[in-house]
Amino acid sequence: MADSWVNSAERIGADLHLDLSGAGSRRAALMGALRDAVRSGRLAPGTRLPPYRSLAADLGVARNTVADAYAELVAEGWLTARQGSGTRVAERAGPPAPGRTPKKGPARTHGPRHDLRQGTADASSFPRAEWAAAYRRALQAAPNEAFGPGDPQGRVELREALTEYLARARGVRTEPDRIVICSGFAHALRLLFDGRVLRGPLAVESYGLDFHREILTAAGVRTLPLTLDEHGARVGELTAGASRARAALLTPAHQFPTGGPLHAERRTAVVDWARARGGLIVEDDYDGEFRYDRRPVGAVQGLDPERVVYVGSVSKSLSPALRLGWMVLPQGLVGDVVVAKGEREAWASVPDQLALADFLVSGSYDRHVRRMRQRYRGRQDRLVEALAERAPGVAVTGIAAGLHAVLRLPPGTERSVVKAAAWGGVALDGLAEFRHPEATMPHADGLVVGYSTPSDHAYGAALDALCGVLPPD
Ligand SMILES: Cc1ncc(COP(=O)(O)O)c(C=O)c1O
């Protein structure tokens, strides 16, 4: 599968990943990628393709390349073009998209003056009206049995909607019956490890969320830290230093918290390791939708759905308060996870699941993510500008994606800067907060700065306060 997943087609109102890594001309590669997407059902019949200009800009190719590729695919019968309705996937171009059957960090009430801790989606942007509309539609359409005891695997409507969305936007290969709905990533970890579906030792990244490590430790799972470098986790250590690991927990799209994607060669290497050793990869795709450069990174799961447990949730995209997430599982693990979940749906409210299904199918989710991406991008630009002006010695990293950035500090200064920030009313974390206690790689001082939380009117003051405590050069 793709080494180079490219393109976010902003203007059609939907994300689209295309792999242009094939040999030959750009036009031929684009045609091949579009045919593959249609053939595999990732692009469903009737789906509108992005206009030439926006796809060309996203892919970094000439406009004519896109126009020629579209024209040839129309001639071949894969696409149709009609005045006024743009270019669409032909109705009988390929197999139906799987699952397209028509229906058919805690809220902070009291806190510091400026909250730049990472972790929470912008609570003030929760799409109240759209969510309420989706909820109303979902309740009206729901059959009576939806209000009985829930299926622990989750509502089929949501699993179908996710199958389509995850294939299209994240390159995930699945079917509805391989998805189990859960209440978020933390719940997925508990189901997998408390539920004894997977066993340790578990390789983890040397920097990660301590909360997740605590869940694993409480489940009696030994974690083995993998070194991180500019290409992400050194997965080669799975066959050396961490060779006892039976599974690996990774954040491949956007290493949490340091920020880079897992290098293409390492994506392949970790899948090869899992195949050779009978290992499993747990893929935490916590903010995969929020990528700002031209190279959105598809899920590792697409490389081998039998070796990856892919986990996502709405915590970054909508709100952590909803407690809704999904696990995409190798076929053989579905039954075990459902058993671990218990006989009745005890976690994710069924009406919420139906509302999310409607939110996805109606396009509201895509629209919301696109709006939020622009908003976070604007926030990030302001952070970068403020630092360039007022603390030019501080390098900003990890900004190609996500809702936080990492500010690199001179060696030995992290603790004092975090302390000074706290005195100045600015809450943020140093990188050390995220370090695995047994990590052996050298620590590079830095701050993890979340830019999604402060309200618009407070953000400027938060940036001023932040710059005020940073070393000036
Ligand atoms: C690294 C990481 N993984 C996963 C999540 C999502 O967690 P949950 O789905 O349990 O809210 C978060 C936070 O939103 C996170 O920071």
PDBQT file of the ligand as one rigid body, heavy atoms in Angstrom, charges set to zero:
ROOT
HETATM    1  C1  LIG A 501      -2.719  10.266  22.333  1.00  0.00    +0.000 C 
HETATM    2  C2  LIG A 501      -4.203  10.233  22.413  1.00  0.00    +0.000 A 
HETATM    3  N1  LIG A 501      -4.842   9.119  22.068  1.00  0.00    +0.000 NA
HETATM    4  C3  LIG A 501      -6.195   9.028  22.121  1.00  0.00    +0.000 A 
HETATM    5  C4  LIG A 501      -6.944  10.091  22.549  1.00  0.00    +0.000 A 
HETATM    6  C5  LIG A 501      -8.438   9.939  22.572  1.00  0.00    +0.000 C 
HETATM    7  O1  LIG A 501      -8.817   9.413  23.769  1.00  0.00    +0.000 OA
HETATM    8  P1  LIG A 501     -10.355   9.067  24.066  1.00  0.00    +0.000 P 
HETATM    9  O2  LIG A 501     -10.914   8.533  22.786  1.00  0.00    +0.000 OA
HETATM   10  O3  LIG A 501     -10.296   8.019  25.141  1.00  0.00    +0.000 OA
HETATM   11  O4  LIG A 501     -11.024  10.314  24.518  1.00  0.00    +0.000 OA
HETATM   12  C6  LIG A 501      -6.327  11.277  22.957  1.00  0.00    +0.000 A 
HETATM   13  C7  LIG A 501      -7.077  12.440  23.432  1.00  0.00    +0.000 C 
HETATM   14  O5  LIG A 501      -8.103  12.851  22.963  1.00  0.00    +0.000 OA
HETATM   15  C8  LIG A 501      -4.921  11.338  22.876  1.00  0.00    +0.000 A 
HETATM   16  O6  LIG A 501      -4.273  12.461  23.229  1.00  0.00    +0.000 OA
ENDROOT
TORSDOF 0
